[in-house]
Amino acid sequence: MSIKIGNIDLGEFPLLLAPMEDVSDPPFRFVCKQNGVDMMYTEFISSEGLIRDAAKSRAKLDIFEYERPIGIQIFGSEIETMREATRIASEVNPDLIDINYGCPVKNVACRGAGASLLQDIDKMVKMTKAVVESTHLPVTVKTRLGWDDNTKNVYEVAERLQDIGIQALTIHGRTRAQMYKGSADWTLIREIKRNPRIRIPIFGNGDVDTVEKAANWKLEYEIDGIMIGRAAIGYPWIFREIKHFFKTGEHLPGPTISERVEVCRTHLDKSIAWKGEKTGVFEMRRHYSNYFKGIPNFKEFRMKLVSFENIQDIQSVLEEIDEKFEFEII
């Protein structure tokens, strides 16, 4: 049975790319799309920034036809601001609007946005209702188990948000207090999925970083799909590997060095095309270590990649990596 959000058909068990600040931009989304991800989201966008027409927030609204289905994720602390931001985001015609009630970082949560709304469910419900009423698009939500171990209230959140019209819910299996530490606990996600009142798709998020985990947790926690974040950074192949395993029960061999170089080069090209040469080259620097994780004696190449500013020089280093490590197994 296909999983649907509104009219968006995501197939039987979709793999979603998590919205990650400073990561989930169009160049990164391109390489994930090439590797089989079923749905993606923009980086989270400040509702205040959108209303002020801040350049950084506006740039995050860039979406492309080949990325569909794609959701724009917004966050904020004021209901009216979120209402207006929803209208602005809807104008660029994404496939859905997603609300971030999960971000744990201080400058979001301590300003009354993101995960801090888990401390005020009534306000969260009002805010969500305002967003649902302000767009013709499906609205989905991403959140956490609760604020801390004493207030794991996502069961109530799921029921109340479904009742006012959200069409899917992604739950990260940690509390806000945990940030990204410790292990994600998916048992509460399964409880919500088993709740006979819940009719909307429930997606699990947190710690899925291997094919085995995806396969085991799909069965164990009964979710409708999995959202993957950090494990895809520098390793977009995780989506195709999981899908291949679901289909055949067999492991795909990991990417060769040549494939790593090729995808890294594509990412760089897209980064330059989208942001211009200077910014594109600079912002790509955070990705090199991840693409070549596990290669022995890689440090000298990494130092060159993160210091060179000329595209030709960077391309030469990538070529050198390809030739030198062609037969390495990692």
C-alpha positions as YAML, in Angstrom:
chain: A
units: angstrom
residues:
- id: 1
  name: MET
  ca: [0.00, 0.00, 0.00]
- id: 2
  name: SER
  ca: [1.35, 3.40, -1.00]
- id: 3
  name: ILE
  ca: [1.99, 6.07, 1.62]
- id: 4
  name: LYS
  ca: [0.33, 9.34, 0.68]
- id: 5
  name: ILE
  ca: [0.55, 12.91, 1.93]
- id: 6
  name: GLY
  ca: [-2.36, 14.72, 0.31]
- id: 7
  name: ASN
  ca: [-2.01, 13.77, -3.36]
- id: 8
  name: ILE
  ca: [1.71, 13.02, -3.07]
- id: 9
  name: ASP
  ca: [2.31, 9.31, -3.61]
- id: 10
  name: LEU
  ca: [5.53, 8.32, -1.84]
- id: 11
  name: GLY
  ca: [5.49, 4.59, -2.62]
- id: 12
  name: GLU
  ca: [5.32, 1.75, -0.12]
- id: 13
  name: PHE
  ca: [7.98, 2.75, 2.40]
- id: 14
  name: PRO
  ca: [9.50, 6.15, 1.65]
- id: 15
  name: LEU
  ca: [12.97, 7.30, 2.63]
- id: 16
  name: LEU
  ca: [13.02, 11.01, 3.44]
- id: 17
  name: LEU
  ca: [15.96, 13.40, 3.64]
- id: 18
  name: ALA
  ca: [15.88, 15.42, 6.85]
- id: 19
  name: PRO
  ca: [16.00, 19.21, 6.70]
- id: 20
  name: MET
  ca: [19.46, 20.10, 8.04]
- id: 21
  name: GLU
  ca: [20.69, 23.63, 8.57]
- id: 22
  name: ASP
  ca: [23.71, 24.47, 6.38]
- id: 23
  name: VAL
  ca: [23.49, 21.03, 4.76]
- id: 24
  name: SER
  ca: [20.17, 20.43, 2.96]
- id: 25
  name: ASP
  ca: [20.70, 23.03, 0.26]
- id: 26
  name: PRO
  ca: [19.99, 22.41, -3.46]
- id: 27
  name: PRO
  ca: [23.51, 21.05, -4.29]
- id: 28
  name: PHE
  ca: [23.31, 18.47, -1.49]
- id: 29
  name: ARG
  ca: [19.71, 17.62, -2.35]
- id: 30
  name: PHE
  ca: [20.76, 17.00, -5.96]
- id: 31
  name: VAL
  ca: [23.19, 14.21, -5.06]
- id: 32
  name: CYS
  ca: [20.67, 12.65, -2.65]
- id: 33
  name: LYS
  ca: [18.00, 12.71, -5.35]
- id: 34
  name: GLN
  ca: [20.39, 10.95, -7.73]
- id: 35
  name: ASN
  ca: [20.70, 8.20, -5.14]
- id: 36
  name: GLY
  ca: [17.02, 7.48, -4.74]
- id: 37
  name: VAL
  ca: [15.64, 9.56, -1.85]
- id: 38
  name: ASP
  ca: [11.82, 9.68, -2.05]
- id: 39
  name: MET
  ca: [11.16, 13.09, -0.53]
- id: 40
  name: MET
  ca: [13.29, 16.03, 0.57]
- id: 41
  name: TYR
  ca: [12.94, 19.25, 2.53]
- id: 42
  name: THR
  ca: [14.66, 22.61, 2.39]
- id: 43
  name: GLU
  ca: [16.85, 23.75, 5.26]
- id: 44
  name: PHE
  ca: [14.59, 25.16, 7.94]
- id: 45
  name: ILE
  ca: [13.60, 28.74, 7.23]
- id: 46
  name: SER
  ca: [12.95, 31.44, 9.82]
- id: 47
  name: SER
  ca: [9.43, 32.85, 9.51]
- id: 48
  name: GLU
  ca: [10.72, 36.20, 10.78]
- id: 49
  name: GLY
  ca: [13.44, 36.14, 8.13]
- id: 50
  name: LEU
  ca: [10.92, 35.47, 5.36]
- id: 51
  name: ILE
  ca: [8.70, 38.32, 6.44]
- id: 52
  name: ARG
  ca: [11.63, 40.73, 6.68]
- id: 53
  name: ASP
  ca: [12.67, 39.53, 3.23]
- id: 54
  name: ALA
  ca: [16.12, 38.57, 4.58]
- id: 55
  name: ALA
  ca: [18.34, 37.40, 1.73]
- id: 56
  name: LYS
  ca: [19.47, 34.23, 3.51]
- id: 57
  name: SER
  ca: [15.89, 33.14, 4.24]
- id: 58
  name: ARG
  ca: [14.72, 33.97, 0.72]
- id: 59
  name: ALA
  ca: [17.58, 31.97, -0.85]
- id: 60
  name: LYS
  ca: [16.42, 28.89, 1.04]
- id: 61
  name: LEU
  ca: [13.12, 29.03, -0.86]
- id: 62
  name: ASP
  ca: [14.94, 27.97, -4.05]
- id: 63
  name: ILE
  ca: [13.47, 24.68, -5.23]
- id: 64
  name: PHE
  ca: [13.76, 22.94, -8.58]
- id: 65
  name: GLU
  ca: [11.40, 20.74, -10.58]
- id: 66
  name: TYR
  ca: [13.68, 17.68, -10.47]
- id: 67
  name: GLU
  ca: [13.57, 17.77, -6.64]
- id: 68
  name: ARG
  ca: [9.87, 17.00, -6.36]
- id: 69
  name: PRO
  ca: [8.29, 16.02, -4.11]
- id: 70
  name: ILE
  ca: [9.86, 18.65, -1.86]
- id: 71
  name: GLY
  ca: [8.66, 20.40, 1.28]
- id: 72
  name: ILE
  ca: [9.60, 23.83, 2.59]
- id: 73
  name: GLN
  ca: [10.22, 23.75, 6.33]
- id: 74
  name: ILE
  ca: [9.52, 26.85, 8.41]
- id: 75
  name: PHE
  ca: [9.92, 27.67, 12.10]
- id: 76
  name: GLY
  ca: [9.00, 30.58, 14.34]
- id: 77
  name: SER
  ca: [7.69, 31.65, 17.70]
- id: 78
  name: GLU
  ca: [4.80, 33.94, 16.71]
- id: 79
  name: ILE
  ca: [1.54, 32.64, 15.31]
- id: 80
  name: GLU
  ca: [0.86, 35.60, 12.99]
- id: 81
  name: THR
  ca: [4.42, 35.55, 11.67]
- id: 82
  name: MET
  ca: [4.08, 31.85, 10.88]
- id: 83
  name: ARG
  ca: [0.78, 32.51, 9.13]
- id: 84
  name: GLU
  ca: [2.37, 35.14, 6.89]
- id: 85
  name: ALA
  ca: [5.50, 33.03, 6.28]
- id: 86
  name: THR
  ca: [3.27, 30.15, 5.17]
- id: 87
  name: ARG
  ca: [1.70, 32.37, 2.52]
- id: 88
  name: ILE
  ca: [5.11, 33.47, 1.26]
- id: 89
  name: ALA
  ca: [6.47, 29.90, 1.17]
- id: 90
  name: SER
  ca: [3.34, 28.62, -0.59]
- id: 91
  name: GLU
  ca: [3.86, 31.09, -3.43]
- id: 92
  name: VAL
  ca: [6.97, 29.27, -4.67]
- id: 93
  name: ASN
  ca: [4.81, 26.17, -5.06]
- id: 94
  name: PRO
  ca: [6.49, 23.41, -3.06]
- id: 95
  name: ASP
  ca: [4.63, 20.12, -2.61]
- id: 96
  name: LEU
  ca: [4.02, 20.71, 1.08]
- id: 97
  name: ILE
  ca: [4.78, 22.97, 4.04]
- id: 98
  name: ASP
  ca: [6.51, 21.39, 7.03]
- id: 99
  name: ILE
  ca: [6.66, 22.97, 10.50]
- id: 100
  name: ASN
  ca: [9.74, 22.51, 12.66]
- id: 101
  name: TYR
  ca: [8.84, 21.75, 16.26]
- id: 102
  name: GLY
  ca: [11.99, 19.73, 16.79]
- id: 103
  name: CYS
  ca: [15.07, 21.93, 16.46]
- id: 104
  name: PRO
  ca: [16.89, 21.80, 19.82]
- id: 105
  name: VAL
  ca: [19.59, 24.42, 19.24]
- id: 106
  name: LYS
  ca: [19.70, 27.30, 21.68]
- id: 107
  name: ASN
  ca: [19.17, 30.24, 19.34]
- id: 108
  name: VAL
  ca: [15.98, 28.58, 18.03]
- id: 109
  name: ALA
  ca: [14.53, 26.82, 21.07]
- id: 110
  name: CYS
  ca: [15.37, 29.61, 23.50]
- id: 111
  name: ARG
  ca: [13.54, 32.10, 21.32]
- id: 112
  name: GLY
  ca: [10.33, 30.17, 21.67]
- id: 113
  name: ALA
  ca: [10.56, 28.34, 18.33]
- id: 114
  name: GLY
  ca: [11.45, 24.78, 17.27]
- id: 115
  name: ALA
  ca: [11.39, 22.27, 20.12]
- id: 116
  name: SER
  ca: [10.44, 24.87, 22.72]
- id: 117
  name: LEU
  ca: [6.82, 24.63, 21.52]
- id: 118
  name: LEU
  ca: [6.80, 21.17, 23.12]
- id: 119
  name: GLN
  ca: [6.47, 23.10, 26.40]
- id: 120
  name: ASP
  ca: [3.25, 24.76, 25.23]
- id: 121
  name: ILE
  ca: [1.07, 22.31, 23.31]
- id: 122
  name: ASP
  ca: [-1.88, 24.71, 23.22]
- id: 123
  name: LYS
  ca: [0.22, 27.31, 21.43]
- id: 124
  name: MET
  ca: [1.64, 24.64, 19.12]
- id: 125
  name: VAL
  ca: [-1.91, 23.61, 18.17]
- id: 126
  name: LYS
  ca: [-2.95, 27.23, 17.50]
- id: 127
  name: MET
  ca: [0.17, 27.87, 15.43]
- id: 128
  name: THR
  ca: [-0.31, 24.70, 13.39]
- id: 129
  name: LYS
  ca: [-3.96, 25.58, 12.77]
- id: 130
  name: ALA
  ca: [-2.91, 29.01, 11.50]
- id: 131
  name: VAL
  ca: [-0.44, 27.39, 9.09]
- id: 132
  name: VAL
  ca: [-2.99, 24.83, 7.85]
- id: 133
  name: GLU
  ca: [-5.52, 27.62, 7.21]
- id: 134
  name: SER
  ca: [-2.98, 29.78, 5.36]
- id: 135
  name: THR
  ca: [-2.11, 27.37, 2.55]
- id: 136
  name: HIS
  ca: [-3.73, 25.17, -0.07]
- id: 137
  name: LEU
  ca: [-0.82, 22.71, 0.37]
- id: 138
  name: PRO
  ca: [-0.59, 19.72, 2.72]
- id: 139
  name: VAL
  ca: [1.00, 20.62, 6.07]
- id: 140
  name: THR
  ca: [3.28, 18.21, 7.92]
- id: 141
  name: VAL
  ca: [5.20, 18.48, 11.20]
- id: 142
  name: LYS
  ca: [8.59, 17.34, 12.50]
- id: 143
  name: THR
  ca: [9.04, 17.14, 16.25]
- id: 144
  name: ARG
  ca: [10.69, 15.26, 19.13]
- id: 145
  name: LEU
  ca: [9.46, 12.99, 21.94]
- id: 146
  name: GLY
  ca: [9.09, 15.95, 24.29]
- id: 147
  name: TRP
  ca: [11.09, 18.66, 26.04]
- id: 148
  name: ASP
  ca: [12.81, 16.29, 28.49]
- id: 149
  name: ASP
  ca: [12.37, 12.86, 30.07]
- id: 150
  name: ASN
  ca: [9.60, 14.13, 32.36]
- id: 151
  name: THR
  ca: [7.50, 15.60, 29.56]
- id: 152
  name: LYS
  ca: [7.40, 13.11, 26.70]
- id: 153
  name: ASN
  ca: [4.14, 14.44, 25.31]
- id: 154
  name: VAL
  ca: [4.40, 13.55, 21.62]
- id: 155
  name: TYR
  ca: [1.48, 11.08, 21.94]
- id: 156
  name: GLU
  ca: [-0.83, 14.01, 22.75]
- id: 157
  name: VAL
  ca: [0.87, 16.16, 20.10]
- id: 158
  name: ALA
  ca: [0.19, 13.54, 17.41]
- id: 159
  name: GLU
  ca: [-3.54, 13.32, 18.19]
- id: 160
  name: ARG
  ca: [-4.13, 17.04, 18.54]
- id: 161
  name: LEU
  ca: [-2.19, 18.03, 15.42]
- id: 162
  name: GLN
  ca: [-3.88, 15.36, 13.34]
- id: 163
  name: ASP
  ca: [-7.25, 16.68, 14.54]
- id: 164
  name: ILE
  ca: [-6.52, 20.15, 13.15]
- id: 165
  name: GLY
  ca: [-5.40, 18.91, 9.78]
- id: 166
  name: ILE
  ca: [-1.71, 17.96, 9.53]
- id: 167
  name: GLN
  ca: [-1.17, 15.19, 7.00]
- id: 168
  name: ALA
  ca: [1.98, 13.47, 8.27]
- id: 169
  name: LEU
  ca: [4.19, 13.55, 11.35]
- id: 170
  name: THR
  ca: [7.93, 12.87, 11.64]
- id: 171
  name: ILE
  ca: [9.20, 12.09, 15.11]
- id: 172
  name: HIS
  ca: [12.85, 12.28, 16.13]
- id: 173
  name: GLY
  ca: [13.37, 9.71, 18.87]
- id: 174
  name: ARG
  ca: [15.04, 12.07, 21.36]
- id: 175
  name: THR
  ca: [13.87, 14.80, 23.72]
- id: 176
  name: ARG
  ca: [15.03, 18.38, 23.36]
- id: 177
  name: ALA
  ca: [17.16, 17.96, 26.49]
- id: 178
  name: GLN
  ca: [19.07, 15.13, 24.78]
- id: 179
  name: MET
  ca: [19.99, 17.34, 21.81]
- id: 180
  name: TYR
  ca: [21.81, 14.77, 19.60]
- id: 181
  name: LYS
  ca: [23.40, 12.80, 22.45]
- id: 182
  name: GLY
  ca: [22.65, 9.30, 23.65]
- id: 183
  name: SER
  ca: [20.53, 6.94, 21.58]
- id: 184
  name: ALA
  ca: [17.26, 7.67, 19.87]
- id: 185
  name: ASP
  ca: [14.32, 5.81, 21.45]
- id: 186
  name: TRP
  ca: [11.72, 4.74, 18.90]
- id: 187
  name: THR
  ca: [9.40, 2.86, 21.26]
- id: 188
  name: LEU
  ca: [7.12, 5.87, 21.72]
- id: 189
  name: ILE
  ca: [7.02, 6.32, 17.94]
- id: 190
  name: ARG
  ca: [5.67, 2.77, 17.68]
- id: 191
  name: GLU
  ca: [3.06, 3.48, 20.35]
- id: 192
  name: ILE
  ca: [1.82, 6.45, 18.33]
- id: 193
  name: LYS
  ca: [1.71, 4.35, 15.16]
- id: 194
  name: ARG
  ca: [-0.36, 1.74, 17.03]
- id: 195
  name: ASN
  ca: [-2.80, 4.34, 18.36]
- id: 196
  name: PRO
  ca: [-6.11, 3.46, 16.59]
- id: 197
  name: ARG
  ca: [-6.94, 7.17, 16.41]
- id: 198
  name: ILE
  ca: [-3.91, 7.97, 14.25]
- id: 199
  name: ARG
  ca: [-4.61, 7.82, 10.53]
- id: 200
  name: ILE
  ca: [-1.78, 9.97, 9.14]
- id: 201
  name: PRO
  ca: [1.63, 8.59, 8.13]
- id: 202
  name: ILE
  ca: [4.17, 8.46, 10.97]
- id: 203
  name: PHE
  ca: [7.84, 8.67, 10.01]
- id: 204
  name: GLY
  ca: [10.71, 7.79, 12.33]
- id: 205
  name: ASN
  ca: [13.95, 9.79, 12.56]
- id: 206
  name: GLY
  ca: [17.14, 9.45, 14.58]
- id: 207
  name: ASP
  ca: [20.23, 7.22, 14.40]
- id: 208
  name: VAL
  ca: [19.41, 5.34, 11.19]
- id: 209
  name: ASP
  ca: [22.89, 5.05, 9.76]
- id: 210
  name: THR
  ca: [23.06, 1.50, 8.38]
- id: 211
  name: VAL
  ca: [21.07, -0.71, 6.04]
- id: 212
  name: GLU
  ca: [20.49, -3.19, 8.89]
- id: 213
  name: LYS
  ca: [19.02, -0.56, 11.21]
- id: 214
  name: ALA
  ca: [16.65, 0.63, 8.49]
- id: 215
  name: ALA
  ca: [15.47, -2.91, 7.78]
- id: 216
  name: ASN
  ca: [15.15, -3.94, 11.44]
- id: 217
  name: TRP
  ca: [13.50, -0.75, 12.63]
- id: 218
  name: LYS
  ca: [11.04, -0.76, 9.74]
- id: 219
  name: LEU
  ca: [9.68, -4.03, 11.15]
- id: 220
  name: GLU
  ca: [10.24, -3.44, 14.84]
- id: 221
  name: TYR
  ca: [8.71, 0.04, 15.07]
- id: 222
  name: GLU
  ca: [5.99, -0.33, 12.39]
- id: 223
  name: ILE
  ca: [6.56, 3.18, 10.99]
- id: 224
  name: ASP
  ca: [5.41, 4.29, 7.53]
- id: 225
  name: GLY
  ca: [8.84, 5.52, 6.42]
- id: 226
  name: ILE
  ca: [12.23, 6.66, 7.67]
- id: 227
  name: MET
  ca: [13.79, 10.11, 7.64]
- id: 228
  name: ILE
  ca: [17.58, 10.13, 7.40]
- id: 229
  name: GLY
  ca: [19.73, 13.13, 8.29]
- id: 230
  name: ARG
  ca: [23.33, 12.99, 9.45]
- id: 231
  name: ALA
  ca: [24.04, 9.56, 7.92]
- id: 232
  name: ALA
  ca: [23.49, 11.00, 4.43]
- id: 233
  name: ILE
  ca: [26.11, 13.74, 4.85]
- id: 234
  name: GLY
  ca: [28.98, 12.71, 2.58]
- id: 235
  name: TYR
  ca: [27.18, 9.42, 1.98]
- id: 236
  name: PRO
  ca: [24.09, 9.96, -0.21]
- id: 237
  name: TRP
  ca: [24.45, 6.31, -1.29]
- id: 238
  name: ILE
  ca: [22.69, 5.28, 1.93]
- id: 239
  name: PHE
  ca: [19.31, 5.74, 0.20]
- id: 240
  name: ARG
  ca: [20.08, 3.43, -2.72]
- id: 241
  name: GLU
  ca: [21.72, 0.87, -0.41]
- id: 242
  name: ILE
  ca: [18.67, 0.69, 1.88]
- id: 243
  name: LYS
  ca: [16.29, 0.44, -1.08]
- id: 244
  name: HIS
  ca: [18.35, -2.30, -2.69]
- id: 245
  name: PHE
  ca: [18.35, -4.25, 0.57]
- id: 246
  name: PHE
  ca: [14.58, -3.88, 0.98]
- id: 247
  name: LYS
  ca: [14.07, -5.16, -2.54]
- id: 248
  name: THR
  ca: [16.60, -8.01, -2.67]
- id: 249
  name: GLY
  ca: [17.75, -8.74, 0.88]
- id: 250
  name: GLU
  ca: [21.29, -8.22, -0.38]
- id: 251
  name: HIS
  ca: [23.92, -5.61, 0.36]
- id: 252
  name: LEU
  ca: [25.04, -3.35, -2.46]
- id: 253
  name: PRO
  ca: [28.80, -2.87, -2.48]
- id: 254
  name: GLY
  ca: [29.73, 0.58, -1.17]
- id: 255
  name: PRO
  ca: [30.80, 3.32, -3.54]
- id: 256
  name: THR
  ca: [34.22, 3.05, -5.15]
- id: 257
  name: ILE
  ca: [36.75, 5.87, -4.77]
- id: 258
  name: SER
  ca: [35.90, 6.92, -8.33]
- id: 259
  name: GLU
  ca: [32.21, 7.17, -7.41]
- id: 260
  name: ARG
  ca: [33.05, 9.19, -4.32]
- id: 261
  name: VAL
  ca: [35.13, 11.57, -6.41]
- id: 262
  name: GLU
  ca: [32.43, 11.82, -9.07]
- id: 263
  name: VAL
  ca: [29.63, 12.61, -6.62]
- id: 264
  name: CYS
  ca: [31.85, 15.05, -4.71]
- id: 265
  name: ARG
  ca: [32.64, 16.77, -8.03]
- id: 266
  name: THR
  ca: [28.94, 16.95, -8.92]
- id: 267
  name: HIS
  ca: [28.20, 18.44, -5.51]
- id: 268
  name: LEU
  ca: [30.94, 21.03, -6.02]
- id: 269
  name: ASP
  ca: [29.69, 21.92, -9.53]
- id: 270
  name: LYS
  ca: [26.13, 22.36, -8.27]
- id: 271
  name: SER
  ca: [27.36, 24.40, -5.30]
- id: 272
  name: ILE
  ca: [29.21, 26.81, -7.61]
- id: 273
  name: ALA
  ca: [26.28, 26.99, -10.04]
- id: 274
  name: TRP
  ca: [23.86, 27.85, -7.22]
- id: 275
  name: LYS
  ca: [25.94, 30.14, -5.02]
- id: 276
  name: GLY
  ca: [28.61, 31.52, -7.33]
- id: 277
  name: GLU
  ca: [32.25, 30.50, -7.39]
- id: 278
  name: LYS
  ca: [33.52, 32.07, -4.18]
- id: 279
  name: THR
  ca: [30.70, 30.98, -1.86]
- id: 280
  name: GLY
  ca: [30.24, 27.68, -3.67]
- id: 281
  name: VAL
  ca: [33.88, 26.72, -3.15]
- id: 282
  name: PHE
  ca: [33.88, 27.92, 0.47]
- id: 283
  name: GLU
  ca: [30.66, 26.14, 1.49]
- id: 284
  name: MET
  ca: [31.78, 22.89, -0.10]
- id: 285
  name: ARG
  ca: [34.69, 22.66, 2.36]
- id: 286
  name: ARG
  ca: [32.55, 21.19, 5.10]
- id: 287
  name: HIS
  ca: [31.74, 18.18, 2.92]
- id: 288
  name: TYR
  ca: [35.14, 16.85, 1.79]
- id: 289
  name: SER
  ca: [36.03, 14.92, 4.96]
- id: 290
  name: ASN
  ca: [32.67, 13.18, 4.87]
- id: 291
  name: TYR
  ca: [32.94, 12.10, 1.23]
- id: 292
  name: PHE
  ca: [36.33, 10.49, 1.83]
- id: 293
  name: LYS
  ca: [35.83, 9.19, 5.36]
- id: 294
  name: GLY
  ca: [37.87, 6.11, 6.05]
- id: 295
  name: ILE
  ca: [40.54, 6.65, 3.40]
- id: 296
  name: PRO
  ca: [43.95, 6.14, 5.00]
- id: 297
  name: ASN
  ca: [46.44, 9.02, 4.98]
- id: 298
  name: PHE
  ca: [43.88, 11.43, 3.58]
- id: 299
  name: LYS
  ca: [44.92, 14.43, 5.65]
- id: 300
  name: GLU
  ca: [47.24, 16.07, 3.10]
- id: 301
  name: PHE
  ca: [44.51, 15.94, 0.45]
- id: 302
  name: ARG
  ca: [41.93, 17.34, 2.84]
- id: 303
  name: MET
  ca: [44.22, 20.23, 3.72]
- id: 304
  name: LYS
  ca: [44.55, 21.09, 0.03]
- id: 305
  name: LEU
  ca: [40.80, 20.79, -0.62]
- id: 306
  name: VAL
  ca: [39.90, 23.11, 2.23]
- id: 307
  name: SER
  ca: [42.55, 25.70, 1.43]
- id: 308
  name: PHE
  ca: [42.44, 25.98, -2.37]
- id: 309
  name: GLU
  ca: [40.17, 28.67, -3.78]
- id: 310
  name: ASN
  ca: [40.64, 28.00, -7.47]
- id: 311
  name: ILE
  ca: [38.23, 25.47, -9.02]
- id: 312
  name: GLN
  ca: [40.90, 23.98, -11.30]
- id: 313
  name: ASP
  ca: [43.19, 23.35, -8.33]
- id: 314
  name: ILE
  ca: [40.41, 21.59, -6.45]
- id: 315
  name: GLN
  ca: [39.54, 19.48, -9.50]
- id: 316
  name: SER
  ca: [43.21, 18.47, -9.80]
- id: 317
  name: VAL
  ca: [43.26, 17.29, -6.18]
- id: 318
  name: LEU
  ca: [40.08, 15.25, -6.76]
- id: 319
  name: GLU
  ca: [41.73, 13.66, -9.81]
- id: 320
  name: GLU
  ca: [44.79, 12.87, -7.77]
- id: 321
  name: ILE
  ca: [42.63, 11.21, -5.08]
- id: 322
  name: ASP
  ca: [40.94, 9.12, -7.76]
- id: 323
  name: GLU
  ca: [44.25, 7.90, -9.17]
- id: 324
  name: LYS
  ca: [46.05, 7.36, -5.88]
- id: 325
  name: PHE
  ca: [43.27, 5.51, -4.03]
- id: 326
  name: GLU
  ca: [41.55, 3.80, -6.95]
- id: 327
  name: PHE
  ca: [42.02, 0.31, -5.51]
- id: 328
  name: GLU
  ca: [41.54, 1.09, -1.84]
- id: 329
  name: ILE
  ca: [38.66, -0.68, -0.13]
- id: 330
  name: ILE
  ca: [37.08, 1.39, 2.64]
...
